[in-house]
Amino acid sequence: MGTEILGLLDHLESIVLDSAKLPFTKKIVVDEEKLLTVIDKIRMVIQGGSGFAVKVIGKSEGPAETALPAEDERRSPAENKAVEVMEQAYKMAKEIRDGADKYADEVLANLEATSTRILRTVKAGRERLEKTTQAGSEK
């Protein structure tokens, strides 16, 4: 278990070190899905206490690429159920993320529309004020 966690921590560290850096700051932009996948693997190793979780999740970077054991490897019904539950959890998490992204996009679209209306109102007010100021100085 210890070597598996160390390997996953090394992978986590490489994700951070390979991430894009924001100019003039100490901040980076991290691929959220990669980071969360590695964290999930670490949790599974800690909870499972064996290499089973890493084998099930696979060494891939996402749930869509879940590694299934070769046919010659035999799993118990409990292990099969665990694989099924983990795959289902990944699907649900993806649906939740997709829904949250859609909601965020709708909120941002509404904010953009409101901001555009406000900006038009401000511009029209400034133009009207400018015309009034110009008309007053001509008299």
C-alpha positions in Angstrom: 0.0 0.0 0.0 2.8 2.4 0.9 4.5 2.2 -2.5 1.2 2.6 -4.3 0.5 5.8 -2.4 4.0 7.1 -3.0 3.6 6.4 -6.7 0.3 8.3 -6.7 1.8 11.2 -4.8 4.6 11.3 -7.3 2.0 11.4 -10.1 0.1 14.2 -8.2 3.4 16.1 -7.9 4.1 15.7 -11.6 0.6 17.1 -12.5 1.3 20.2 -10.4 4.9 20.7 -11.8 3.7 20.2 -15.4 0.8 22.6 -15.0 0.8 26.0 -16.8 2.1 28.9 -14.7 0.3 32.2 -14.6 2.6 35.0 -15.5 3.9 37.3 -12.7 2.4 35.0 -10.0 3.2 31.8 -8.2 -0.1 30.4 -9.3 -0.7 27.6 -11.7 -3.6 26.3 -13.8 -4.3 22.6 -13.0 -6.4 20.1 -14.9 -9.1 19.5 -12.3 -10.1 16.1 -13.7 -6.6 14.7 -13.6 -6.0 16.0 -10.1 -9.3 14.7 -8.7 -8.7 11.3 -10.4 -5.4 10.9 -8.6 -6.9 12.0 -5.3 -9.7 9.4 -5.8 -7.1 6.7 -6.4 -5.2 7.7 -3.3 -8.4 7.4 -1.3 -9.2 4.0 -2.8 -5.8 2.7 -1.9 -6.0 4.0 1.7 -9.5 2.6 2.1 -8.9 -0.7 0.3 -5.5 -1.3 1.8 -4.4 -3.2 -1.3 -3.7 -2.8 -4.9 -7.2 -3.7 -5.9 -8.5 -0.1 -6.2 -5.6 1.0 -8.4 -6.1 -2.1 -10.6 -9.8 -1.4 -10.9 -9.5 2.3 -11.6 -6.5 1.6 -13.8 -3.5 3.6 -14.5 -5.5 5.8 -17.0 -6.3 9.4 -16.4 -10.1 9.1 -16.3 -13.1 7.0 -15.5 -13.9 6.5 -19.2 -10.7 4.4 -19.5 -11.4 2.2 -16.5 -9.1 -0.8 -16.8 -10.8 -4.1 -16.6 -8.7 -7.1 -15.6 -7.7 -9.7 -18.2 -10.1 -12.7 -18.6 -7.6 -15.0 -16.8 -7.8 -12.9 -13.7 -10.7 -14.0 -11.5 -12.6 -11.6 -9.3 -15.0 -12.3 -6.5 -18.6 -11.2 -6.7 -17.7 -8.5 -4.2 -14.9 -7.2 -6.3 -17.2 -7.2 -9.4 -19.7 -5.2 -7.4 -17.0 -2.8 -6.3 -16.0 -2.3 -10.0 -19.6 -1.7 -10.9 -20.2 0.8 -8.0 -17.0 2.7 -8.9 -17.9 3.0 -12.6 -21.4 4.1 -11.6 -19.9 6.7 -9.2 -17.7 8.1 -12.0 -20.7 8.3 -14.3 -22.7 10.2 -11.7 -19.9 12.5 -10.9 -19.5 13.3 -14.6 -23.2 14.0 -14.9 -23.1 16.3 -11.9 -20.1 18.2 -13.2 -21.7 18.5 -16.6 -24.9 19.8 -15.0 -22.9 22.3 -12.8 -21.1 23.5 -15.9 -24.3 24.0 -17.8 -25.8 25.9 -14.8 -22.7 28.1 -14.6 -22.9 28.8 -18.3 -26.5 29.9 -18.0 -25.7 32.2 -15.0 -22.7 33.7 -16.9 -24.9 34.2 -20.0 -27.5 36.1 -17.9 -24.8 38.1 -16.3 -23.3 39.0 -19.7 -26.7 40.0 -21.0 -27.4 42.2 -18.0 -23.9 43.7 -18.2 -24.4 44.5 -21.8 -27.8 46.3 -21.1 -26.2 48.3 -18.3 -23.2 49.3 -20.5 -25.6 50.5 -23.2 -27.5 52.5 -20.7 -24.3 54.1 -19.3 -23.1 54.9 -22.8 -26.5 56.4 -23.8 -26.5 58.5 -20.6 -23.0 59.8 -21.2 -23.9 60.7 -24.8 -27.0 62.6 -23.6 -24.9 64.4 -21.0 -22.3 65.2 -23.6 -24.9 66.7 -25.9 -26.5 68.7 -23.1 -23.0 70.0 -22.1 -22.2 71.0 -25.6 -25.5 72.7 -26.2 -25.1 74.6 -22.9 -21.7 75.9 -23.8 -22.8 77.1 -27.2 -25.4 79.4 -25.7 
